[in-house]
């Protein structure tokens, strides 16, 4: 005896849409696992994933009245497709696109930090040339430079610029705010800044690396 799931054309269409939604979620889960296991290339993954996301968006929009919650649909049918839920519902873009966006953001942040370091180096050196040698003038500049250098993850902990700035900050901290660097101290600090700046520029990755 044949059991009918629907009573009319509208119900039939609804169940067919349910089946399509189920299939899309399952296919996305398989695709995510295949990508993680390196079974398919990033290009193949991205093409297929974008297709499934587009189909999902179209279908979920059509079913928004009958399936208000994709998560509930997933749980009701005991699908166990959490990677698919993350990709389709939470993220909405292929993992490869997410990774590119994260890399671009990281590169942008690094570029901004490099620019900040360069500016702080130049400001500190120019200030000494202008004979701004009082402790309360020099200390903030070196502190800003040291802080910006520490933001840059490509620099090792024992990077020359970090070490020298740390030593100078410790030395200045023992002096009074109105105290001034001697001509010899100012000359040595300028030399250390220039040397650290050259080391800093040499440590930066060149284009294409």
C-alpha angles and dihedrals in degrees: 000000000000116000114210117212092198139046100201143012093271093055091045091054090049093054091046089053090049089053091050092049090049090050093049092051092048092047091050091051091053091047093051091051092046090052093047090050091049092239092133131034123256090248094053091045094051094048094050094041093052089050093051092045090052092049090047093051092049094047097042089051089053091048098042092115097046096034106034091162122043089189091057090048088052093050095043092057093039092233100162092206103137095150089055092049090052092049098043103033108022104032106022093194134076117271089244090060090049091052093049091049091050091048092049091049091049091049091049091050091048092049091052091049092049089052090049091051092049091049092049092049092051094045092051093048093045091050091056090049087054088053094248093152104143114120093239088055099044101038097063091048094052091044091054091048093048092048093050092048090053090055091062109087094193090070117085120236091250094049110149094239093053093047095048095044090049090052093048093047090051090049093049092047089065091055130077121261093246094046116111132215114251118243089257093050092048090049091049092047091050089049091050091048093049092046092047091048091053090048089048093053091047091052094056116101113249122233112288095025 
